[in-house]
Amino acid sequence: MKNLGKHIKKLRLQCGWTQVKVANQLDISIPAFSKIEAGITIINIMRLKQIADIFNVPVASLLYAEFHESQYTTDNRIKELQKSLSERDENILELQKKIIGLYEKQEQWATEESR
């Protein structure tokens, strides 16, 4: 619900409205509306409809914004993790090369000592 609250705040700011104005239109307290924007309050369908009407947007667009934003965040996190895994794979390959090099040196020293 945090993303929904962020979207509602974005709509409010686009309209140039204060929290006071929107809270009054919803007939709720300013702290109650602030909690909606902060994503603290779970919004029921009736309140969601009220908010959509105030901003003259479909309820579905509010819900889509919630889904889209969380999907975007998830996609970005997946990309970050893939990059991190790739970097670790490269580090592992470098460490393997060093181990092979040390093993070869050890073999070379052992051969020289046996002469």
N, C-alpha and C positions, 0 to 999 in steps of 0.2 A: 504493500500500500504506500510505501515511501515514494515510489515513482509516480503514483497517481496524485499524491499530494504535491509533488514537484510540478507536475503538469498543470494542476489547478492553480498553483502559484504563478506559473508562467502565463496562463491565460489572464489571471487577474492583473499582472503587471503589463501585459500587452494592452489591456483595456485602460490602463492608467488608474486603476482603482486601488483604494486602501483596503486593508483587512476589515476595518470598521464598516465600510460601505457594503462589502460582500456579507459580512456577519449580520448586518441589519437586514439585508435582503433575504437571508436565510432564516431570520428570526432566531439567531443563536448568539451566544456571547462571543466576544472577540477571542478570549482564550480557547473556546471550543473550536472556532474556525482556525485558529493558529495551529491547534493540534491536528486538524484535518490536513493542512498544508505540510506539517512536519511528518505526516504519515503515522502518527501515534494513534489516531482514532480510526477504527474500522467503519467505513461508510456503508450504511444500508442502501438498498436500491432506491428507496424513496428520496433519501438525501442526495444520492447520485443524480437522480432525475431533476431535483431542484437545482443542483449546481449546473447541470447541463443546460437547463432552461435559462438560467441567469446569464450564462456565457453564450447562449444561442448556438450550442453545438449538440450533436447527437450523443446520447449516452454511450453508444458503441465507440465513439471516438475517444471518450475518456478511458474506457476499458482497453481499447486498442493501445492507447498511449502507455498504459500500465504494462501490458504484455510486451509491446515493442521495446520499451526502455529496458525491461528486465532481460529480454532476449539479446539486445545490443550489449548489455553488460556481460552476459554470459558468453557471447561470441568473443568479446574482447579478452575476457579472462582465459578462454580456451587458446586464443592466439598467443597470449603471454606465456601460458604453460608450455605450448608447443615450442616456442622460441627458447625457453629455459631448458627444455629437454634436449633440444638440438645443441645448445651450448654445452650441456653436460656430456652429450655423446662425443663432441669434439674433444672435451677435456679427457674423457676416458681413452679415446684413441691416442692422444698425446702421452698419457701415462703408460699405455701399453707399449708405445714406441720406446719410451725411456726404459721400461722393464726389459724389453728385448735387447736394447743396447747394453744394459748392465749385465744381462745374462751372457751376451756375446763376449763382453770384456772379461767376465769371470772365466768363461771357457778358454779364452785366449791366455789368461794368466795361468790357468791350470796346465795348459799345454806347454807354456814356457817353463814352468817349474819342473815338469816331468822330464825335461831334456837334460 
